[in-house]
Amino acid sequence: MDYLYVKALHIIFVVTWFAGLFYIPRLFIYQTEAEDKLEPAKSILQTQFKLMSKRLWYIITWPSAILASIFGIWLIYLNPVWLEQPWMLVKLAFVLALYFYHGFCQNIYSKLQKDIIKYSTFKLRIFNEISTIILFAVVFLVTVKSAISWVWGVIGILLFGVLIMLGIKLYKKIREKRSWEKK
């Protein structure tokens, strides 16, 4: 298969993998928030969120992760010199971190399917941003390669993380002042 076709397929499955990783923590948050509802709303919502999570997780997210990795390995096979590039090694470290994040999502998913709620919605909102930080890091690494200083790159990612955390705290204050469910 032509290199560009493999690259296109890799990018497509990376995008769908991230889509799943962006949405699954939102479903975790909604399912956790449903715990505070009165019956029958609580049961109806939790049943629906479990079904949505299962479909997202096993029909989109896991297959996308596997296919993105297969096509990524294929790209490296077609162009092994990339493994000599420092930016690629850093990118692969972020991909490994993404798999750890994916595994942690699997753990939360499994617990929520059994009605075990271990994390608050605030912690889940913070957790939700980890994949965003990884996405920014990987996209910048792949795009600018060695054109950016590693020091500035690390500082940029840290500042981006701080901005996300400040945004989450601001959102929490807004939610505490005004319920989204009120008319």
C-alpha positions as CSV (number, residue, x, y, z in Angstrom):
1,M,0.0,0.0,0.0
2,D,1.2,3.5,-0.8
3,Y,2.8,5.4,2.0
4,L,0.3,8.3,1.8
5,Y,-2.6,5.9,2.1
6,V,-1.2,4.4,5.2
7,K,-0.5,7.9,6.6
8,A,-4.1,9.0,5.9
9,L,-5.5,5.9,7.6
10,H,-3.2,6.5,10.6
11,I,-4.5,10.1,10.9
12,I,-8.1,9.1,10.5
13,F,-7.9,6.5,13.3
14,V,-5.9,8.8,15.5
15,V,-8.7,11.3,15.2
16,T,-11.5,8.8,15.9
17,W,-9.4,7.4,18.9
18,F,-9.1,10.9,20.3
19,A,-12.8,11.5,19.7
20,G,-13.6,8.5,21.9
21,L,-11.1,9.6,24.5
22,F,-12.6,13.1,24.6
23,Y,-16.2,11.9,24.9
24,I,-15.9,8.9,27.3
25,P,-14.9,11.0,30.3
26,R,-17.9,13.3,29.6
27,L,-20.1,10.2,29.8
28,F,-18.4,9.2,33.1
29,I,-19.3,12.7,34.4
30,Y,-22.9,12.5,33.3
31,Q,-23.3,9.0,34.7
32,T,-21.8,10.2,38.0
33,E,-24.1,13.3,38.1
34,A,-27.1,11.0,37.5
35,E,-26.3,9.4,40.8
36,D,-27.8,12.5,42.5
37,K,-31.1,12.4,40.6
38,L,-34.3,11.1,42.0
39,E,-35.9,7.8,40.7
40,P,-36.9,7.0,38.0
41,A,-34.7,9.6,36.4
42,K,-31.6,8.2,38.1
43,S,-32.1,4.6,36.7
44,I,-33.1,5.8,33.3
45,L,-30.1,8.1,32.9
46,Q,-27.6,5.6,34.3
47,T,-28.9,2.8,32.1
48,Q,-28.6,5.1,29.0
49,F,-25.2,6.4,29.9
50,K,-23.9,2.8,30.4
51,L,-25.2,1.9,27.0
52,M,-23.7,4.9,25.3
53,S,-20.4,4.3,27.0
54,K,-20.3,0.7,26.0
55,R,-21.0,1.5,22.3
56,L,-18.5,4.3,22.3
57,W,-15.8,2.3,24.0
58,Y,-16.1,-0.9,22.2
59,I,-17.3,0.2,18.7
60,I,-15.3,3.3,18.3
61,T,-12.5,4.0,20.8
62,W,-10.9,0.6,21.2
63,P,-10.9,-0.3,17.5
64,S,-9.6,3.2,16.7
65,A,-6.7,2.8,19.2
66,I,-5.7,-0.5,17.7
67,L,-6.0,0.6,14.1
68,A,-4.1,3.9,14.8
69,S,-1.3,1.8,16.3
70,I,-1.3,-0.7,13.4
71,F,-1.0,2.0,10.8
72,G,1.5,3.9,12.9
73,I,3.7,0.8,13.2
74,W,3.3,0.4,9.5
75,L,4.5,3.9,8.9
76,I,7.6,3.3,11.0
77,Y,8.2,0.1,9.1
78,L,8.0,2.0,5.8
79,N,10.3,4.8,7.1
80,P,12.4,3.3,10.0
81,V,14.8,6.4,10.0
82,W,12.1,8.2,12.0
83,L,13.2,6.1,15.1
84,E,16.5,8.0,14.9
85,Q,14.7,11.4,15.2
86,P,14.4,12.8,18.8
87,W,11.0,14.2,18.1
88,M,9.7,10.8,17.2
89,L,10.9,9.2,20.4
90,V,9.2,11.9,22.4
91,K,6.1,11.5,20.3
92,L,6.1,7.7,21.0
93,A,6.5,8.5,24.8
94,F,3.3,10.6,24.5
95,V,1.6,7.7,22.7
96,L,2.6,5.4,25.5
97,A,1.2,8.0,28.0
98,L,-2.0,8.0,25.9
99,Y,-2.3,4.2,26.2
100,F,-1.9,4.6,30.0
101,Y,-4.7,7.2,29.9
102,H,-6.8,4.8,27.8
103,G,-6.2,2.0,30.3
104,F,-7.2,4.3,33.2
105,C,-10.4,5.1,31.2
106,Q,-11.0,1.4,30.8
107,N,-10.7,1.0,34.6
108,I,-13.2,3.8,35.3
109,Y,-15.5,2.4,32.6
110,S,-15.5,-1.1,34.1
111,K,-16.2,0.3,37.6
112,L,-19.1,2.5,36.4
113,Q,-20.6,-0.4,34.5
114,K,-20.8,-2.1,37.9
115,D,-22.2,1.0,39.6
116,I,-19.0,1.7,41.4
117,I,-18.4,5.5,41.5
118,K,-14.9,6.1,42.7
119,Y,-14.3,9.7,41.4
120,S,-16.1,13.0,41.9
121,T,-17.3,14.9,38.8
122,F,-14.6,17.6,39.5
123,K,-11.8,15.0,39.4
124,L,-13.3,13.5,36.2
125,R,-13.4,17.0,34.6
126,I,-9.7,17.4,35.4
127,F,-8.9,13.9,34.2
128,N,-10.8,14.7,31.0
129,E,-8.2,17.3,30.0
130,I,-5.2,14.9,30.0
131,S,-6.0,13.7,26.5
132,T,-6.2,17.3,25.3
133,I,-2.7,18.0,26.7
134,I,-1.4,14.9,25.0
135,L,-3.0,15.8,21.7
136,F,-1.5,19.3,21.8
137,A,2.0,17.8,22.5
138,V,1.8,15.2,19.8
139,V,0.5,17.6,17.1
140,F,3.2,20.2,17.9
141,L,5.9,17.5,17.9
142,V,4.8,16.1,14.6
143,T,4.3,19.5,13.0
144,V,7.4,21.4,14.1
145,K,9.6,18.4,14.7
146,S,13.0,19.8,15.8
147,A,12.2,23.4,14.8
148,I,11.1,24.1,18.4
149,S,13.3,24.1,21.5
150,W,12.4,21.2,23.8
151,V,12.6,23.7,26.7
152,W,10.0,26.0,25.2
153,G,7.9,23.0,24.2
154,V,7.8,21.7,27.8
155,I,7.1,25.2,29.1
156,G,4.3,25.6,26.6
157,I,2.6,22.3,27.5
158,L,2.9,23.2,31.2
159,L,1.3,26.6,30.7
160,F,-1.4,25.0,28.6
161,G,-2.1,22.6,31.4
162,V,-2.3,25.4,33.9
163,L,-4.7,27.3,31.7
164,I,-6.9,24.2,31.4
165,M,-6.9,23.8,35.2
166,L,-7.8,27.4,35.7
167,G,-10.6,27.0,33.2
168,I,-12.0,24.0,35.1
169,K,-11.9,25.9,38.4
170,L,-13.7,28.9,36.7
171,Y,-16.3,26.5,35.3
172,K,-16.8,24.9,38.7
173,K,-17.5,28.4,40.2
174,I,-20.0,29.2,37.5
175,R,-21.8,25.9,38.0
176,E,-22.0,26.4,41.7
177,K,-23.6,29.9,41.2
178,R,-25.9,28.9,38.4
179,S,-27.4,25.5,37.8
180,W,-27.6,24.6,34.1
181,E,-30.8,22.7,34.7
182,K,-32.8,25.8,36.0
183,K,-34.9,27.6,33.4
